[in-house]
């Protein structure tokens, strides 16, 4: 990350476009197409680091929609009512559990030690045992209306001095210069959000997408820009009354027509990241995991693009102990010949500008 040196790569045509990648503790998984997953792991190579080798290809006879890796466990979900749990610690990547779930899973899932959570859109989140496959319970955000608050959409001005970069077809991909002051501080206000677009979805009709677990805390994001924060999901799936008591709904401004099933999110200890519209929100939770109006813990927002004219959704985000990382949209310049038959001395070039993505790192300790 400091030098931009490329440690390892595969040929461009070896991985399908827009493949989903999961990585944990030296293991990487991505979808190969035709309902198959590739499993790779880091190998020790003398004098080199970051080298991977393929260890398995997992084939499925149903439409696989999503997967989540938490080594040594890989969970896979199908839209056709099937779920799989693999043990990657075995040399043959053994299938540990296969069980039936409700049909129509949207593809978002997350696991913890003993349970795996699947998103079912308007039907909320279903929790199953990884060991037996049994249904542990259902969390329906549409019933969690006891604690509702909202965040006013921030007025973000990206203002990045390096909003455009030169096209670099080969490494090293040098990191850009560090910058500051791109965070806008926000506050929670009580009650539902008052500003809605024409295609606004009510809580009963809203579709829930990505969800994440950290211990007992569960976070999910919806198509209409709602975020549910549940401080004790094992308690919440016992009953609707308990779910309402330990859950908070935060409403943000979003346009459901171009925000399909919500955006990305991440949680680590008491920090939560989530994407709504063109912004990355950073929320710090109180000790009990229940956000409240005018809480002293900070809430920030930052743009996901260097240009307001190119609002491109995030492809990934993660919060760690010392930093936040996410994709970030930039404008890239490429010089192209108008007439490719002309010689180098005679050639006339035009500049083609297009949007591309970089990885942005926001450090909690920038001066260390």
Secondary structure, DSSP 8 states (H G I E B T S, - for coil): --S--------GGGS-TT--EEEETTEEEEEEETTEEEEEEEEEETTEEEEEEEEEEEE-SS-EEEEEEETTEEEEEETTSEEEEEETTSTT-EEEEEEE--S---S-EEE-SSEEEEE-BTT-EEEEETTT--EEEEE-GGG--SSEEE----------TT-EEE---SS------------EEE--EESS-S---TT---TTT--EEEEEEETTEEEEEETTSEEEEES-HHHHTT-HHHHHHTEEEEE----GGGSTT---EEEETTEEEEEETTEEEEEE--TTS---TT-SS-EEEEESBS-TT-----S-EEE-SSEEEEEEEEEEEEEEESSTTS-TTT--EEEEEEEEEEEEEEES-TT-
